[in-house]
């Protein structure tokens, strides 16, 4: 982090959260693994059936679902982290 009296080029952010917190990133990845593992653990047959159905969808549909999921995640993260 840059001290207040230290010189810095114009445009350099001094906001305390500007640096990446690796603990938050690793915690988020761990939660992704936990959440994605819930369905195959609780109901493997339904999980397999869902994956087979997804495999038959056109790529454009999968891309739209992926984009929607990413956008929902960004909005949710913005609402939580402000």
Buried (B, 14 or more C-beta within 10 A) or exposed (E): EEEEEEEEEEEEEEEEEEEEEEEEEEEEEEEEEEEEEEEBEEEEEEBEEEEEEEEEEEEEEEEEEEEEEEEEEEEEEEEEEE
